[in-house]
Amino acid sequence: MSVGVSGATVTEVAHRHDVTRQQIYTWRSELKKKGLLSRSANAVFVPVDMNAVQTERGGDRQDPSGLIELRLTCGRSLCFDSGVNAATLTRLIRAVEAA
């Protein structure tokens, strides 16, 4: 359910995805400034299970890692920690490119 689709409100979408309305407004504003705001009804949230990501990374790591930004061929970018598991990263890239 996206905002405006079938009459859905920002409040309904935020509640469904367990985020605040302000987060949605902020994300939309940032995407608009970067020219990345999709007017398509096909734009959707991509669920990510952060518990699975942290488990695959190994929760006992102490050293800080760098943040990497990957620009995808679809025009989107994906930011992730340099310690992210390769299998997890592959799944994230495929999900973002398919969205």
C-alpha positions as CSV (number, residue, x, y, z in Angstrom):
1,M,0.0,0.0,0.0
2,S,1.5,3.3,-1.1
3,V,0.4,6.8,-0.2
4,G,-2.4,7.9,-2.5
5,V,-2.9,4.3,-3.9
6,S,-6.5,3.2,-3.2
7,G,-6.9,6.3,-1.0
8,A,-4.1,5.3,1.5
9,T,-2.9,8.1,3.7
10,V,0.6,8.7,5.0
11,T,-0.5,7.7,8.5
12,E,-1.8,4.3,7.2
13,V,1.4,3.6,5.3
14,A,3.6,4.6,8.2
15,H,1.6,2.4,10.6
16,R,1.8,-0.6,8.2
17,H,5.6,-0.3,7.9
18,D,6.2,0.6,11.6
19,V,7.8,4.0,10.8
20,T,6.7,7.5,11.6
21,R,4.9,9.9,9.2
22,Q,7.8,12.3,9.6
23,Q,10.2,9.6,8.3
24,I,8.1,9.2,5.2
25,Y,8.0,13.0,4.6
26,T,11.8,13.2,5.2
27,W,12.5,10.3,2.8
28,R,10.3,11.8,0.1
29,S,11.9,15.2,0.5
30,E,15.4,13.8,0.3
31,L,14.6,11.8,-2.8
32,K,12.9,14.8,-4.4
33,K,16.0,16.9,-3.9
34,K,18.2,14.2,-5.5
35,G,15.8,13.8,-8.4
36,L,15.1,10.2,-7.4
37,L,11.4,10.5,-6.3
38,S,9.4,8.0,-8.3
39,R,5.9,9.1,-9.3
40,S,5.1,5.6,-10.2
41,A,2.5,3.6,-8.3
42,N,5.0,0.7,-8.4
43,A,7.3,2.3,-5.8
44,V,7.2,0.2,-2.7
45,F,9.0,-0.4,0.6
46,V,11.5,-3.3,0.5
47,P,11.5,-5.2,3.8
48,V,14.9,-5.9,5.4
49,D,15.3,-8.2,8.4
50,M,18.0,-6.4,10.3
51,N,18.3,-9.2,12.8
52,A,19.3,-11.6,10.0
53,V,21.8,-9.0,8.7
54,Q,23.4,-8.6,12.1
55,T,23.5,-12.4,12.7
56,E,25.2,-13.0,9.4
57,R,27.8,-10.3,10.2
58,G,28.7,-11.9,13.4
59,G,27.6,-10.0,16.5
60,D,31.0,-10.3,18.3
61,R,32.9,-8.0,15.9
62,Q,34.4,-5.0,17.8
63,D,36.3,-3.1,15.1
64,P,34.5,-0.3,13.3
65,S,34.0,-0.6,9.6
66,G,33.6,1.9,6.8
67,L,30.3,2.8,5.1
68,I,30.2,2.0,1.4
69,E,27.8,3.5,-1.2
70,L,27.1,1.4,-4.3
71,R,25.5,3.1,-7.2
72,L,23.4,0.6,-9.1
73,T,22.6,0.5,-12.8
74,C,19.0,1.3,-12.1
75,G,20.0,4.7,-10.9
76,R,19.5,3.9,-7.2
77,S,22.2,3.7,-4.6
78,L,22.7,1.3,-1.7
79,C,24.7,2.2,1.4
80,F,26.0,-0.6,3.6
81,D,28.7,-1.4,6.1
82,S,32.0,-2.8,4.7
83,G,31.5,-5.8,6.9
84,V,28.2,-6.9,5.4
85,N,28.0,-10.6,4.4
86,A,28.3,-11.1,0.6
87,A,25.2,-13.2,0.4
88,T,23.2,-10.6,2.3
89,L,24.6,-7.8,0.0
90,T,23.6,-9.9,-3.1
91,R,20.1,-10.3,-1.8
92,L,19.8,-6.5,-1.1
93,I,21.1,-5.5,-4.5
94,R,18.7,-7.9,-6.2
95,A,15.8,-6.6,-4.1
96,V,16.6,-2.9,-4.9
97,E,17.1,-3.5,-8.6
98,A,13.8,-5.4,-8.8
99,A,11.8,-2.7,-6.9
